[in-house]
Amino acid sequence: MSPFACLLQMDPAEERRDTKRHQENCNMLGYVADSEYGIPRRCPCGGRIIDEVCGKEEYDTHPGKRFFSCINYEADGFHYRQPWVIGVQEEIEHLRKRVEEADEVIKLVPNLNKQIESVEAQVKRLSLLLDHLTGDVYNLTGDVYNLTVQIANLEKVCFE
């Protein structure tokens, strides 16, 4: 029986499950490949990353080549095994970008300090103005009370 004859007899539900498993396998390979950036902290399988040094018998052209490898490494594409130099280089590039971003923020600090000083001066002026206006309101309240008393006295004189 040929392999194609076996496929023709496959149950449609089993074929969907097989296709789904194959798609999940392809997706996982893509996720692992996309996540290999910088110095890995953990492997997607959950295994810890070790600093591996290959001996001379494996790599005659690069004796002692270093790797960041999953402790459960198998050459199936689901585990990390990244050359040490590449991981460190990518990590340095990432850190360099973060330092540049921090430098941009630091450059903004003097301008922000000036803005803070300006706002503090405005708050002080507005507080003084508010104190002055509060005094005016207090005086006006007293004046209104005095006028109310005078009106009451006039009403007594006029209508009695």
VEXKE-277931 format. One record per residue: x, y, z of N, C-alpha, C in turn; residue in three letters. Coordinates in nm, 2 decimals. Example, Ala and Ser with C-alpha at 12.3 -4.5 7.8 and 13.67 -1.06 7.14 Angstrom:
BEGIN
ROTI      nX      nY      nZ     caX     caY     caZ      cX      cY      cZ  residu
ROTI    1.32   -0.57    0.78    1.23   -0.45    0.78    1.32   -0.33    0.78     ALA
ROTI    1.28   -0.22    0.71    1.37   -0.11    0.71    1.29    0.00    0.79     SER
//
This chain:
BEGIN
ROTI      nX      nY      nZ     caX     caY     caZ      cX      cY      cZ  residu
ROTI    0.08   -0.12    0.00    0.00    0.00    0.00    0.09    0.12    0.00     MET
ROTI    0.06    0.22   -0.09    0.14    0.34   -0.10    0.10    0.44    0.01     SER
ROTI    0.19    0.53    0.04    0.16    0.63    0.14    0.04    0.72    0.10     PRO
ROTI    0.03    0.74   -0.03   -0.09    0.82   -0.08   -0.22    0.75   -0.06     PHE
ROTI   -0.22    0.62   -0.07   -0.34    0.54   -0.05   -0.39    0.56    0.10     ALA
ROTI   -0.29    0.56    0.19   -0.32    0.58    0.33   -0.38    0.71    0.36     CYS
ROTI   -0.33    0.82    0.29   -0.39    0.95    0.30   -0.53    0.96    0.25     LEU
ROTI   -0.56    0.89    0.14   -0.69    0.89    0.09   -0.79    0.83    0.19     LEU
ROTI   -0.75    0.73    0.27   -0.84    0.67    0.36   -0.84    0.73    0.50     GLN
ROTI   -0.77    0.84    0.52   -0.76    0.91    0.65   -0.90    0.98    0.68     MET
ROTI   -0.94    0.97    0.80   -1.06    1.03    0.85   -1.05    1.18    0.85     ASP
ROTI   -1.15    1.25    0.80   -1.14    1.40    0.79   -1.11    1.47    0.93     PRO
ROTI   -1.16    1.41    1.03   -1.14    1.47    1.17   -0.99    1.45    1.20     ALA
ROTI   -0.94    1.33    1.18   -0.80    1.30    1.20   -0.71    1.38    1.12     GLU
ROTI   -0.75    1.41    0.99   -0.67    1.49    0.91   -0.66    1.63    0.96     GLU
ROTI   -0.77    1.69    1.01   -0.77    1.82    1.07   -0.68    1.83    1.19     ARG
ROTI   -0.69    1.72    1.28   -0.60    1.72    1.39   -0.46    1.72    1.35     ARG
ROTI   -0.43    1.64    1.25   -0.29    1.62    1.21   -0.24    1.76    1.15     ASP
ROTI   -0.33    1.82    1.07   -0.29    1.95    1.01   -0.27    2.06    1.12     THR
ROTI   -0.36    2.05    1.22   -0.34    2.15    1.34   -0.21    2.12    1.41     LYS
ROTI   -0.18    2.00    1.44   -0.05    1.97    1.50    0.07    2.02    1.42     ARG
ROTI    0.06    1.99    1.29    0.17    2.04    1.20    0.18    2.19    1.21     HIS
ROTI    0.07    2.26    1.20    0.07    2.41    1.21    0.12    2.46    1.34     GLN
ROTI    0.08    2.40    1.46    0.14    2.43    1.59    0.29    2.41    1.59     GLU
ROTI    0.33    2.30    1.53    0.48    2.27    1.53    0.55    2.38    1.45     ASN
ROTI    0.50    2.42    1.34    0.56    2.53    1.26    0.56    2.66    1.33     CYS
ROTI    0.44    2.69    1.40    0.43    2.82    1.48    0.54    2.82    1.59     ASN
ROTI    0.55    2.71    1.66    0.65    2.70    1.77    0.79    2.72    1.72     MET
ROTI    0.83    2.66    1.61    0.96    2.69    1.55    0.98    2.84    1.52     LEU
ROTI    0.87    2.90    1.47    0.88    3.04    1.44    0.90    3.13    1.57     GLY
ROTI    0.82    3.09    1.67    0.83    3.16    1.80    0.97    3.15    1.86     TYR
ROTI    1.03    3.03    1.85    1.16    3.01    1.91    1.26    3.09    1.83     VAL
ROTI    1.25    3.09    1.69    1.35    3.17    1.61    1.33    3.32    1.63     ALA
ROTI    1.21    3.37    1.65    1.18    3.51    1.67    1.23    3.56    1.81     ASP
ROTI    1.23    3.47    1.91    1.26    3.51    2.04    1.41    3.50    2.07     SER
ROTI    1.49    3.45    1.98    1.64    3.45    2.00    1.70    3.58    1.98     GLU
ROTI    1.70    3.66    2.08    1.76    3.80    2.07    1.84    3.83    2.20     TYR
ROTI    1.96    3.87    2.19    2.04    3.90    2.31    2.08    3.77    2.38     GLY
ROTI    2.10    3.79    2.51    2.14    3.68    2.59    2.01    3.61    2.65     ILE
ROTI    1.99    3.49    2.61    1.86    3.42    2.65    1.86    3.40    2.80     PRO
ROTI    1.75    3.41    2.86    1.73    3.39    3.01    1.68    3.25    3.03     ARG
ROTI    1.58    3.21    2.95    1.52    3.08    2.96    1.49    3.03    2.82     ARG
ROTI    1.49    2.90    2.81    1.45    2.83    2.68    1.30    2.82    2.68     CYS
ROTI    1.24    2.82    2.56    1.09    2.81    2.55    1.04    2.68    2.61     PRO
ROTI    1.13    2.58    2.62    1.09    2.45    2.68    1.08    2.46    2.83     CYS
ROTI    1.13    2.57    2.89    1.14    2.59    3.03    1.27    2.56    3.09     GLY
ROTI    1.36    2.50    3.01    1.49    2.46    3.06    1.58    2.58    3.08     GLY
ROTI    1.68    2.57    3.17    1.77    2.68    3.20    1.87    2.69    3.09     ARG
ROTI    1.93    2.81    3.08    2.04    2.83    2.98    2.17    2.81    3.05     ILE
ROTI    2.26    2.73    2.98    2.39    2.71    3.03    2.49    2.78    2.94     ILE
ROTI    2.61    2.81    2.99    2.72    2.86    2.91    2.81    2.74    2.87     ASP
ROTI    2.79    2.70    2.74    2.86    2.58    2.69    2.98    2.62    2.61     GLU
ROTI    3.09    2.54    2.63    3.21    2.56    2.56    3.24    2.43    2.48     VAL
ROTI    3.25    2.44    2.35    3.27    2.32    2.27    3.42    2.28    2.27     CYS
ROTI    3.45    2.16    2.27    3.59    2.11    2.27    3.64    2.11    2.13     GLY
ROTI    3.77    2.08    2.12    3.84    2.08    1.99    3.79    1.97    1.89     LYS
ROTI    3.74    1.86    1.95    3.70    1.75    1.86    3.57    1.79    1.78     GLU
ROTI    3.49    1.88    1.83    3.37    1.91    1.76    3.40    2.02    1.65     GLU
ROTI    3.47    2.12    1.69    3.50    2.23    1.60    3.65    2.25    1.58     TYR
ROTI    3.70    2.19    1.48    3.85    2.21    1.46    3.88    2.35    1.42     ASP
ROTI    3.79    2.42    1.35    3.82    2.56    1.30    3.80    2.66    1.42     THR
ROTI    3.72    2.63    1.51    3.68    2.72    1.62    3.69    2.64    1.76     HIS
ROTI    3.82    2.60    1.80    3.82    2.53    1.92    3.78    2.62    2.04     PRO
ROTI    3.70    2.56    2.13    3.66    2.64    2.25    3.55    2.74    2.22     GLY
ROTI    3.48    2.72    2.11    3.37    2.82    2.08    3.26    2.81    2.18     LYS
ROTI    3.21    2.92    2.23    3.11    2.93    2.34    2.97    2.95    2.28     ARG
ROTI    2.87    2.89    2.36    2.73    2.90    2.32    2.65    2.92    2.44     PHE
ROTI    2.54    2.99    2.43    2.43    2.99    2.52    2.34    2.88    2.48     PHE
ROTI    2.33    2.77    2.56    2.25    2.65    2.52    2.15    2.62    2.63     SER
ROTI    2.04    2.56    2.58    1.94    2.50    2.67    2.00    2.38    2.74     CYS
ROTI    1.98    2.35    2.86    2.03    2.23    2.93    1.97    2.11    2.87     ILE
ROTI    1.85    2.12    2.80    1.79    2.01    2.74    1.80    2.01    2.59     ASN
ROTI    1.91    2.07    2.54    1.93    2.10    2.40    1.92    1.97    2.31     TYR
ROTI    1.83    1.98    2.21    1.83    1.88    2.10    1.82    1.96    1.97     GLU
ROTI    1.87    1.90    1.87    1.87    1.98    1.74    1.74    1.97    1.67     ALA
ROTI    1.63    2.00    1.74    1.50    1.99    1.68    1.43    2.13    1.65     ASP
ROTI    1.51    2.23    1.69    1.46    2.37    1.66    1.37    2.42    1.77     GLY
ROTI    1.35    2.34    1.88    1.26    2.39    1.99    1.34    2.44    2.11     PHE
ROTI    1.48    2.44    2.10    1.56    2.47    2.21    1.67    2.57    2.16     HIS
ROTI    1.71    2.66    2.26    1.81    2.76    2.22    1.95    2.70    2.22     TYR
ROTI    2.03    2.74    2.12    2.17    2.72    2.11    2.22    2.83    2.03     ARG
ROTI    2.27    2.93    2.10    2.31    3.06    2.03    2.45    3.08    2.06     GLN
ROTI    2.53    3.12    1.95    2.67    3.15    1.97    2.68    3.27    2.07     PRO
ROTI    2.78    3.25    2.16    2.80    3.35    2.27    2.82    3.49    2.22     TRP
ROTI    2.90    3.50    2.11    2.94    3.63    2.06    2.82    3.70    2.01     VAL
ROTI    2.73    3.63    1.94    2.61    3.69    1.88    2.52    3.74    1.99     ILE
ROTI    2.50    3.66    2.10    2.41    3.70    2.21    2.47    3.82    2.28     GLY
ROTI    2.60    3.82    2.30    2.66    3.94    2.37    2.65    4.06    2.28     VAL
ROTI    2.68    4.05    2.16    2.67    4.16    2.06    2.53    4.22    2.06     GLN
ROTI    2.43    4.14    2.05    2.29    4.18    2.05    2.25    4.25    2.18     GLU
ROTI    2.30    4.20    2.29    2.27    4.25    2.42    2.34    4.39    2.43     GLU
ROTI    2.46    4.40    2.38    2.53    4.53    2.39    2.45    4.64    2.30     ILE
ROTI    2.41    4.60    2.18    2.33    4.69    2.10    2.20    4.73    2.17     GLU
ROTI    2.14    4.64    2.24    2.01    4.67    2.31    2.05    4.77    2.43     HIS
ROTI    2.15    4.75    2.50    2.19    4.84    2.61    2.24    4.97    2.55     LEU
ROTI    2.30    4.97    2.44    2.34    5.10    2.38    2.22    5.19    2.34     ARG
ROTI    2.12    5.12    2.29    1.99    5.20    2.26    1.93    5.25    2.39     LYS
ROTI    1.93    5.17    2.49    1.87    5.22    2.62    1.95    5.34    2.67     ARG
ROTI    2.08    5.33    2.66    2.17    5.44    2.71    2.14    5.57    2.63     VAL
ROTI    2.12    5.55    2.49    2.09    5.67    2.41    1.95    5.73    2.45     GLU
ROTI    1.86    5.64    2.48    1.72    5.69    2.52    1.73    5.77    2.65     GLU
ROTI    1.81    5.71    2.74    1.83    5.77    2.87    1.90    5.91    2.86     ALA
ROTI    2.00    5.92    2.76    2.07    6.04    2.74    1.97    6.15    2.68     ASP
ROTI    1.88    6.11    2.60    1.78    6.20    2.55    1.69    6.25    2.66     GLU
ROTI    1.66    6.17    2.75    1.58    6.21    2.87    1.66    6.31    2.96     VAL
ROTI    1.78    6.27    2.98    1.87    6.36    3.06    1.88    6.50    3.00     ILE
ROTI    1.89    6.50    2.86    1.90    6.63    2.80    1.78    6.72    2.82     LYS
ROTI    1.66    6.66    2.84    1.54    6.73    2.87    1.52    6.78    3.01     LEU
ROTI    1.60    6.73    3.10    1.59    6.77    3.24    1.61    6.92    3.27     VAL
ROTI    1.71    6.99    3.21    1.72    7.14    3.24    1.60    7.21    3.19     PRO
ROTI    1.54    7.18    3.08    1.42    7.25    3.03    1.30    7.22    3.12     ASN
ROTI    1.29    7.10    3.17    1.18    7.06    3.26    1.20    7.14    3.40     LEU
ROTI    1.33    7.15    3.44    1.35    7.23    3.56    1.31    7.37    3.55     ASN
ROTI    1.34    7.43    3.43    1.29    7.57    3.40    1.14    7.58    3.41     LYS
ROTI    1.07    7.48    3.35    0.93    7.48    3.35    0.87    7.47    3.49     GLN
ROTI    0.94    7.38    3.57    0.89    7.37    3.71    0.91    7.50    3.78     ILE
ROTI    1.02    7.56    3.77    1.04    7.69    3.83    0.94    7.79    3.79     GLU
ROTI    0.91    7.80    3.66    0.81    7.89    3.61    0.67    7.86    3.67     SER
ROTI    0.63    7.73    3.68    0.50    7.69    3.74    0.50    7.73    3.89     VAL
ROTI    0.61    7.70    3.96    0.62    7.74    4.10    0.60    7.89    4.12     GLU
ROTI    0.66    7.97    4.03    0.65    8.12    4.04    0.50    8.16    4.02     ALA
ROTI    0.44    8.09    3.92    0.30    8.12    3.90    0.21    8.08    4.02     GLN
ROTI    0.24    7.97    4.08    0.16    7.92    4.19    0.18    8.02    4.31     VAL
ROTI    0.30    8.07    4.33    0.33    8.17    4.43    0.25    8.30    4.41     LYS
ROTI    0.25    8.35    4.28    0.17    8.47    4.25    0.03    8.45    4.27     ARG
ROTI   -0.02    8.33    4.22   -0.17    8.30    4.23   -0.21    8.29    4.38     LEU
ROTI   -0.12    8.23    4.46   -0.15    8.22    4.61   -0.16    8.36    4.67     SER
ROTI   -0.07    8.45    4.63   -0.07    8.59    4.69   -0.20    8.66    4.64     LEU
ROTI   -0.23    8.64    4.51   -0.36    8.70    4.46   -0.48    8.64    4.53     LEU
ROTI   -0.48    8.51    4.56   -0.59    8.45    4.63   -0.60    8.50    4.77     LEU
ROTI   -0.49    8.52    4.84   -0.49    8.58    4.97   -0.55    8.72    4.97     ASP
ROTI   -0.51    8.80    4.87   -0.56    8.94    4.85   -0.71    8.93    4.83     HIS
ROTI   -0.75    8.85    4.74   -0.89    8.84    4.70   -0.98    8.79    4.82     LEU
ROTI   -0.92    8.69    4.90   -0.99    8.65    5.02   -1.01    8.76    5.12     THR
ROTI   -0.91    8.85    5.13   -0.92    8.96    5.22   -1.03    9.06    5.17     GLY
ROTI   -1.03    9.08    5.03   -1.13    9.16    4.97   -1.27    9.11    5.00     ASP
ROTI   -1.29    8.98    4.98   -1.42    8.91    5.00   -1.46    8.93    5.15     VAL
ROTI   -1.37    8.91    5.24   -1.39    8.93    5.38   -1.44    9.08    5.41     TYR
ROTI   -1.37    9.17    5.35   -1.41    9.31    5.37   -1.55    9.34    5.31     ASN
ROTI   -1.57    9.29    5.19   -1.70    9.31    5.12   -1.81    9.24    5.20     LEU
ROTI   -1.79    9.13    5.26   -1.89    9.06    5.35   -1.92    9.15    5.46     THR
ROTI   -1.82    9.21    5.52   -1.85    9.31    5.63   -1.93    9.43    5.59     GLY
ROTI   -1.89    9.48    5.47   -1.96    9.59    5.41   -2.11    9.56    5.39     ASP
ROTI   -2.13    9.44    5.33   -2.27    9.39    5.30   -2.35    9.38    5.44     VAL
ROTI   -2.28    9.33    5.54   -2.35    9.32    5.67   -2.39    9.46    5.72     TYR
ROTI   -2.29    9.55    5.71   -2.32    9.69    5.76   -2.43    9.75    5.68     ASN
ROTI   -2.43    9.73    5.55   -2.54    9.79    5.47   -2.67    9.73    5.50     LEU
ROTI   -2.67    9.60    5.53   -2.80    9.53    5.57   -2.85    9.59    5.70     THR
ROTI   -2.76    9.62    5.80   -2.80    9.68    5.92   -2.85    9.82    5.90     VAL
ROTI   -2.78    9.90    5.81   -2.83   10.03    5.78   -2.97   10.03    5.72     GLN
ROTI   -2.99    9.94    5.63   -3.12    9.93    5.56   -3.23    9.89    5.66     ILE
ROTI   -3.20    9.80    5.75   -3.29    9.77    5.86   -3.33    9.89    5.94     ALA
ROTI   -3.23    9.97    5.98   -3.25   10.09    6.06   -3.33   10.19    5.98     ASN
ROTI   -3.30   10.20    5.85   -3.38   10.30    5.77   -3.53   10.25    5.76     LEU
ROTI   -3.55   10.12    5.74   -3.68   10.07    5.73   -3.76   10.10    5.86     GLU
ROTI   -3.69   10.08    5.97   -3.76   10.11    6.10   -3.80   10.26    6.11     LYS
ROTI   -3.71   10.34    6.07   -3.73   10.49    6.08   -3.85   10.53    5.98     VAL
ROTI   -3.84   10.47    5.86   -3.93   10.51    5.75   -4.07   10.45    5.77     CYS
ROTI   -4.08   10.33    5.82   -4.21   10.27    5.82   -4.27   10.26    5.96     PHE
ROTI   -4.21   10.32    6.05   -4.27   10.32    6.19   -4.34   10.44    6.22     GLU
//
